[in-house]
Amino acid sequence: MSYQVGAKLKGYLAYVRGGFADHYGFPRVIHIENTNHCNSRCTICPMDIMTRPKGVMNMELFQKLISEISHHYRSVKELHLHGFGEPLMDKNLIEKIKLAKLHKIKFVYLVTNASLLTPELSKAIVFSGLDEFKISFYGMRKETYEAIHRGLNFEKTLFNIEEFLKIRASAGRGPAVRMQFAKLDTNENEMLEFIHYWRERIACDYGDKLFITRLHNWAGGKGFNEIRRSEEERKCSWPFRSIQILWNGIVVPCVYDYNGETLMGDVNIKSIKSVWTGNHYEKFRDVWRGQNSFSADLCKKCDEPEHLFQPRPIPYNSLHDR
């Protein structure tokens, strides 16, 4: 077996088996939290109980990270410019997207509630080089939407999304859009309306998609799902494939560590690679290698290893048959 094939197989096993093979030498998916400020207090999210300081990643640190990532651009599959906050609140977001694409990062992605997606910002995003973004839109009635996305305005957000789609069509370029609906007891009867409404507006030529998902626990920040699997059954790819860098440079194991309590390192003073291969990360991976995930405060209440809320795509070709 060649080195190249062997390395790919090792990485594949680490991803599929959740930690019973070695990790990648450099993370394949990199999450950079450009800000943890948010203009909403959604009922599905523990933003209202987050106590860590709020801020925005400065350009100097972001440039440092992108410079290092660029040396691994062939192996880095995705760069996510979000974490626990609303990325459109970052005034330097467009500059950060352009910088990432300038450094040959193949797939740049973010998640937004779209409430701040003004026509002016939409134009900037269309020409920024962003590859795809997901819009969380969890209600098709004003009262439903605003009860879930507390602090947001249904009509304004709907207008923003539809205007973005028009601006992108007029420009003939721009990122793919992923519209996502999470099923709750209060909105489940609006799911089909969500599908029918957005199927008429998204464009498969741009790679647009619809997704239906369930809720998750935010590693104990919420309590939507019971932890039912035994430690032996639980698998997680995060420690072996993906990294989460908070706005202030602190590295935590995953996006679900909303309060930044399980520290892996600090990229202000170390490189991404040295944190990724360091002792803190290795000890954390050993928890999963040893099937002892209940011993980790972050992991014992997390339902990611339960695979309960994986987004389910609604194939575009089948949408018109529904």
C-alpha positions as CSV (number, residue, x, y, z in Angstrom):
1,M,0.0,0.0,0.0
2,S,1.4,3.4,-1.0
3,Y,1.9,6.1,1.5
4,Q,-0.7,8.3,-0.2
5,V,-3.3,5.5,-0.3
6,G,-2.5,4.5,3.3
7,A,-2.9,8.1,4.6
8,K,-6.3,8.4,2.9
9,L,-7.4,5.1,4.4
10,K,-6.2,6.1,7.8
11,G,-8.1,9.4,7.6
12,Y,-11.2,7.7,6.3
13,L,-11.2,5.2,9.2
14,A,-10.7,8.1,11.7
15,Y,-13.7,9.8,10.3
16,V,-16.0,6.8,10.0
17,R,-15.1,5.0,13.2
18,G,-15.0,8.2,15.3
19,G,-11.5,7.9,16.8
20,F,-10.3,4.3,16.6
21,A,-7.6,5.2,14.1
22,D,-5.3,8.2,14.1
23,H,-6.3,11.8,13.3
24,Y,-5.5,13.7,10.2
25,G,-2.2,15.6,10.4
26,F,-4.0,18.9,9.8
27,P,-7.8,19.4,10.3
28,R,-9.8,18.8,7.2
29,V,-12.7,21.1,8.3
30,I,-11.8,24.4,10.0
31,H,-14.4,26.4,11.9
32,I,-13.4,30.0,12.6
33,E,-15.9,31.9,14.8
34,N,-15.6,35.4,13.4
35,T,-18.0,36.6,16.2
36,N,-20.1,35.3,19.0
37,H,-22.4,38.3,19.0
38,C,-25.9,37.5,17.8
39,N,-29.0,39.7,17.2
40,S,-31.4,36.9,18.1
41,R,-32.2,34.7,21.1
42,C,-33.6,31.7,19.4
43,T,-35.4,29.1,21.6
44,I,-33.4,26.3,20.0
45,C,-30.0,27.8,21.0
46,P,-28.3,28.4,24.4
47,M,-27.2,31.9,23.5
48,D,-29.2,33.3,26.4
49,I,-27.1,31.3,28.9
50,M,-23.6,31.8,27.3
51,T,-21.3,33.6,29.8
52,R,-18.0,33.8,27.9
53,P,-17.0,37.3,26.6
54,K,-18.4,38.5,23.3
55,G,-16.2,39.9,20.5
56,V,-15.1,39.8,16.9
57,M,-12.0,38.2,15.6
58,N,-9.5,40.9,14.6
59,M,-8.1,40.9,11.1
60,E,-4.5,40.4,12.3
61,L,-5.4,37.0,13.9
62,F,-7.6,36.0,11.0
63,Q,-4.8,36.8,8.5
64,K,-2.4,34.7,10.6
65,L,-4.8,31.7,10.5
66,I,-5.5,32.0,6.8
67,S,-1.8,32.2,6.0
68,E,-1.2,28.9,7.8
69,I,-4.3,27.3,6.3
70,S,-3.1,28.3,2.8
71,H,-0.1,26.0,3.2
72,H,-2.5,23.1,3.6
73,Y,-5.1,24.2,1.0
74,R,-4.9,20.9,-0.9
75,S,-6.0,19.0,2.2
76,V,-8.4,21.4,3.9
77,K,-11.8,20.5,2.6
78,E,-13.9,23.3,4.2
79,L,-13.5,26.6,6.0
80,H,-16.6,27.6,8.1
81,L,-16.7,31.3,9.1
82,H,-19.1,30.9,11.9
83,G,-19.3,29.4,15.4
84,F,-21.7,30.5,18.1
85,G,-23.1,33.8,16.8
86,E,-24.4,35.6,13.8
87,P,-21.5,36.1,11.3
88,L,-23.2,38.9,9.4
89,M,-22.6,41.1,12.5
90,D,-18.9,41.1,11.6
91,K,-18.2,44.3,9.7
92,N,-15.1,42.7,8.2
93,L,-16.8,39.5,7.0
94,I,-16.6,40.3,3.3
95,E,-12.9,41.1,3.6
96,K,-12.3,37.8,5.4
97,I,-14.2,35.8,2.8
98,K,-12.1,37.4,0.0
99,L,-8.9,36.8,1.9
100,A,-9.7,33.1,2.3
101,K,-10.5,32.7,-1.4
102,L,-7.4,34.7,-2.4
103,H,-5.4,32.0,-0.5
104,K,-6.9,29.2,-2.6
105,I,-9.2,27.8,0.2
106,K,-11.5,25.7,-1.9
107,F,-14.8,25.8,0.0
108,V,-15.8,28.8,2.3
109,Y,-19.1,28.5,4.1
110,L,-21.1,30.2,6.8
111,V,-24.5,29.8,8.6
112,T,-26.8,32.8,9.1
113,N,-30.3,33.8,10.2
114,A,-30.3,36.2,7.2
115,S,-32.0,39.0,9.2
116,L,-29.1,41.3,8.4
117,L,-28.8,40.3,4.8
118,T,-29.6,43.7,3.3
119,P,-29.5,44.2,-0.5
120,E,-26.2,46.0,-0.1
121,L,-24.6,43.2,1.8
122,S,-26.2,40.7,-0.6
123,K,-24.4,42.3,-3.5
124,A,-21.1,42.2,-1.6
125,I,-21.6,38.5,-0.8
126,V,-22.4,37.7,-4.4
127,F,-19.0,39.0,-5.5
128,S,-17.0,37.9,-2.4
129,G,-16.2,34.4,-3.6
130,L,-18.2,32.7,-0.8
131,D,-19.1,29.2,-1.9
132,E,-22.2,28.4,0.1
133,F,-24.2,29.6,3.1
134,K,-27.0,28.1,5.1
135,I,-30.0,30.0,6.3
136,S,-31.9,28.8,9.3
137,F,-35.6,29.5,8.7
138,Y,-37.8,27.7,11.1
139,G,-41.3,29.0,10.5
140,M,-43.6,29.9,7.6
141,R,-46.0,32.0,9.7
142,K,-45.0,35.3,11.4
143,E,-46.1,34.2,14.8
144,T,-44.3,30.8,14.5
145,Y,-41.1,32.3,13.1
146,E,-40.8,35.1,15.6
147,A,-41.6,32.9,18.6
148,I,-38.7,30.6,17.6
149,H,-36.3,33.3,16.3
150,R,-36.8,35.7,19.1
151,G,-35.9,39.3,18.2
152,L,-36.1,38.8,14.5
153,N,-38.8,40.1,12.1
154,F,-40.4,37.5,9.7
155,E,-41.2,39.9,6.9
156,K,-37.8,41.6,6.9
157,T,-35.9,38.3,6.8
158,L,-38.2,36.9,4.1
159,F,-37.6,40.0,2.0
160,N,-33.8,39.8,2.5
161,I,-33.6,36.2,1.3
162,E,-35.8,36.8,-1.7
163,E,-33.9,39.9,-2.6
164,F,-30.6,38.0,-2.3
165,L,-31.9,35.4,-4.8
166,K,-32.9,38.1,-7.2
167,I,-29.5,39.9,-6.9
168,R,-27.6,36.7,-7.5
169,A,-29.7,35.8,-10.5
170,S,-29.1,39.3,-11.9
171,A,-25.4,39.0,-11.4
172,G,-25.2,35.5,-12.8
173,R,-22.9,34.4,-10.1
174,G,-22.8,33.9,-6.3
175,P,-22.8,31.3,-3.6
176,A,-25.2,28.3,-3.2
177,V,-27.9,28.7,-0.6
178,R,-28.9,26.0,1.8
179,M,-32.4,26.7,3.3
180,Q,-32.8,24.7,6.5
181,F,-35.9,23.9,8.5
182,A,-35.7,22.3,12.0
183,K,-38.8,20.4,13.1
184,L,-40.3,21.4,16.4
185,D,-43.7,20.7,18.0
186,T,-44.7,24.3,17.3
187,N,-43.8,24.4,13.6
188,E,-44.0,20.8,12.3
189,N,-47.3,21.6,10.5
190,E,-45.4,24.2,8.4
191,M,-42.7,21.9,7.1
192,L,-44.5,21.1,3.8
193,E,-45.2,24.8,3.2
194,F,-41.5,25.5,3.7
195,I,-40.6,22.9,1.1
196,H,-43.2,24.1,-1.4
197,Y,-42.4,27.8,-0.9
198,W,-38.7,27.6,-1.3
199,R,-38.6,25.0,-4.0
200,E,-40.1,27.6,-6.3
201,R,-37.4,30.1,-5.5
202,I,-34.1,28.3,-5.1
203,A,-32.0,27.5,-8.1
204,C,-30.4,24.1,-8.8
205,D,-28.0,25.8,-11.3
206,Y,-26.3,27.4,-8.3
207,G,-26.3,24.3,-6.2
208,D,-29.1,25.4,-3.9
209,K,-30.5,22.9,-1.4
210,L,-33.3,22.4,1.0
211,F,-32.7,20.5,4.3
212,I,-34.9,19.3,7.1
213,T,-33.4,18.6,10.4
214,R,-34.1,18.0,14.1
215,L,-32.9,19.8,17.2
216,H,-29.7,19.0,19.1
217,N,-28.6,19.5,22.7
218,W,-25.6,21.8,22.3
219,A,-23.7,19.5,24.5
220,G,-26.1,20.1,27.4
221,G,-26.9,23.7,26.7
222,K,-30.3,22.4,25.7
223,G,-32.1,19.2,26.5
224,F,-34.1,18.2,23.5
225,N,-32.8,14.6,23.2
226,E,-32.0,11.8,25.6
227,I,-28.6,10.2,25.6
228,R,-29.4,6.6,24.8
229,R,-26.4,5.0,23.3
230,S,-23.8,3.3,25.4
231,E,-20.2,4.5,25.4
232,E,-19.2,1.6,23.2
233,E,-21.8,2.7,20.6
234,R,-20.9,6.4,20.6
235,K,-18.7,7.8,17.8
236,C,-17.6,11.3,17.0
237,S,-15.5,12.6,14.1
238,W,-14.9,16.1,15.5
239,P,-11.6,15.4,17.4
240,F,-10.1,13.6,14.4
241,R,-11.3,15.7,11.5
242,S,-12.5,19.2,12.5
243,I,-11.4,22.1,14.7
244,Q,-13.3,25.0,16.2
245,I,-11.4,28.3,16.8
246,L,-13.2,30.9,18.8
247,W,-13.2,34.6,18.0
248,N,-10.4,35.3,20.5
249,G,-8.1,32.5,19.3
250,I,-9.0,29.9,21.9
251,V,-9.4,26.5,20.4
252,V,-12.2,24.2,21.7
253,P,-13.0,20.6,20.4
254,C,-16.2,21.5,18.5
255,V,-18.9,24.0,17.8
256,Y,-21.1,22.6,20.5
257,D,-18.8,23.9,23.2
258,Y,-20.8,27.2,23.2
259,N,-19.3,28.5,26.4
260,G,-15.7,27.7,25.5
261,E,-14.9,25.5,28.5
262,T,-12.9,22.6,27.1
263,L,-9.7,24.3,26.0
264,M,-7.3,22.8,23.5
265,G,-5.0,25.7,23.0
266,D,-4.5,29.3,21.8
267,V,-3.7,30.1,18.2
268,N,-2.6,33.6,19.2
269,I,0.6,32.1,20.5
270,K,0.7,28.7,18.7
271,S,0.0,27.5,15.2
272,I,-3.1,25.6,14.3
273,K,-1.0,22.5,13.6
274,S,0.8,22.6,16.9
275,V,-2.5,22.9,18.8
276,W,-4.0,20.1,16.7
277,T,-1.2,17.8,17.4
278,G,-0.6,18.9,21.0
279,N,-1.1,17.1,24.3
280,H,-4.5,18.6,25.1
281,Y,-6.0,17.4,21.9
282,E,-4.3,14.0,22.2
283,K,-5.7,13.5,25.7
284,F,-9.2,14.5,24.4
285,R,-8.9,12.0,21.5
286,D,-7.9,9.3,24.0
287,V,-11.3,9.7,25.7
288,W,-12.9,8.7,22.4
289,R,-10.3,6.1,21.5
290,G,-10.9,4.5,24.9
291,Q,-14.7,4.7,24.6
292,N,-14.9,6.9,27.7
293,S,-16.9,9.8,26.3
294,F,-19.1,10.0,29.4
295,S,-16.0,11.0,31.4
296,A,-15.8,14.3,29.5
297,D,-18.0,17.1,30.7
298,L,-18.5,18.4,27.2
299,C,-19.4,15.1,25.6
300,K,-21.5,13.3,28.2
301,K,-24.6,15.3,27.4
302,C,-23.9,15.7,23.7
303,D,-26.2,14.0,21.3
304,E,-23.9,14.4,18.2
305,P,-22.8,10.8,18.7
306,E,-26.4,9.7,18.8
307,H,-26.9,10.8,15.1
308,L,-30.4,12.1,15.9
309,F,-30.4,15.4,14.1
310,Q,-28.4,14.9,10.9
311,P,-29.9,17.3,8.2
312,R,-31.9,15.4,5.6
313,P,-31.6,16.9,2.1
314,I,-34.7,17.2,0.0
315,P,-33.5,16.3,-3.5
316,Y,-34.2,19.2,-5.9
317,N,-35.3,16.8,-8.7
318,S,-38.0,15.4,-6.4
319,L,-39.3,18.7,-5.0
320,H,-41.9,19.2,-7.7
321,D,-43.3,15.8,-7.1
322,R,-44.2,16.6,-3.5
